[in-house]
Amino acid sequence: EAGDLRRRHAEYFLTLAERAAPELRGARQQHWSVRLRAEQDNLRTALAWSLGEGEAELGLRLVGALRDFWFFDGRGAEGLRWTERILESAQDAPPAARAGALNAAGLLCIDTGDYKKGKTYNGEALAIYREFGDEVGSAWALVFLSVHAMPFPAECKEGIVLCQEGLLLFRESGHKPGIMQALTALGELGRVDGDYDLAQKAYEECLALSREAGDKL
């Protein structure tokens, strides 16, 4: 009975995290950030339960759903620790189940400054998404890969190409939060690379879309 209760607890907070995830890139991002922040202990308990019980799929889904919360809330280092532990415990899980967690780990590596490791994670995620024809997943992986080039001016041209590829996939999918993220990254890459026309166009389009969506980030 106690085991069933813990499972229901973990499943409840997985549902909460997956409900919150898309809202963290929209007009209600503040509401959902506050909600998840208030549930940190419960979320940690659910993550620990998934590790202790070998519930690989639940753990992978949960860290994937918490990706943007951890990143935007300045909790990248903690999020990366959980995500890497989950990935390590779920090496035999189907690749499609691991892709979201790999993408999360890659993004969270930005907070720790380990860009080389982040590129490896996002590259693995991209290969899986492409294999399964997941255009939105591929787009996120491409944009995150491009972000790892920002601290290195010599790599920014390659980063621009990756980001433009991701932006195209987001446009084809009509994924507005992804379009805004890609435009933000493209603007910064253009600025670092000295392509100020590219940067200005990207920032202006992103600003217009953000105002339309009520996105204050």
NORWO-V144376 format. One record per pair of residues at least 12 apart in sequence whose ideal C-beta (glycine too) atoms are under 6 Angstrom apart, sorted by the first residue. I is the first residue (numbers start at 1). J is the second residue. If there is no record, write none. Layout:
i:I j:J
i:I j:J
//
This chain:
i:6 j:49
i:10 j:46
i:10 j:49
i:13 j:42
i:13 j:43
i:13 j:46
i:14 j:58
i:14 j:61
i:14 j:62
i:17 j:62
i:17 j:65
i:17 j:66
i:18 j:65
i:20 j:32
i:20 j:36
i:21 j:65
i:24 j:68
i:24 j:69
i:25 j:177
i:27 j:214
i:36 j:69
i:47 j:82
i:51 j:89
i:56 j:90
i:56 j:93
i:57 j:97
i:59 j:86
i:60 j:86
i:60 j:90
i:60 j:97
i:60 j:101
i:63 j:82
i:63 j:83
i:63 j:86
i:63 j:101
i:63 j:104
i:64 j:100
i:64 j:101
i:64 j:104
i:67 j:104
i:71 j:107
i:76 j:108
i:76 j:111
i:77 j:111
i:77 j:112
i:79 j:108
i:80 j:108
i:83 j:101
i:83 j:104
i:83 j:105
i:86 j:101
i:87 j:101
i:95 j:128
i:96 j:132
i:99 j:125
i:99 j:128
i:99 j:129
i:102 j:121
i:102 j:124
i:102 j:125
i:103 j:125
i:103 j:140
i:103 j:141
i:105 j:121
i:106 j:118
i:106 j:121
i:106 j:122
i:106 j:144
i:107 j:144
i:115 j:148
i:118 j:148
i:119 j:148
i:122 j:141
i:122 j:144
i:122 j:145
i:125 j:141
i:126 j:138
i:126 j:141
i:129 j:141
i:135 j:169
i:135 j:173
i:136 j:173
i:136 j:175
i:138 j:169
i:139 j:166
i:139 j:169
i:139 j:170
i:139 j:178
i:142 j:162
i:142 j:165
i:142 j:166
i:143 j:163
i:143 j:166
i:143 j:181
i:143 j:182
i:143 j:185
i:145 j:162
i:146 j:159
i:146 j:162
i:146 j:163
i:146 j:185
i:147 j:185
i:150 j:188
i:150 j:192
i:153 j:192
i:156 j:189
i:156 j:192
i:156 j:193
i:159 j:189
i:160 j:189
i:163 j:182
i:163 j:185
i:163 j:186
i:163 j:189
i:166 j:182
i:167 j:182
i:170 j:182
i:180 j:206
i:180 j:209
i:180 j:210
i:183 j:202
i:183 j:205
i:183 j:206
i:184 j:206
i:186 j:202
i:187 j:199
i:187 j:202
i:187 j:203
//
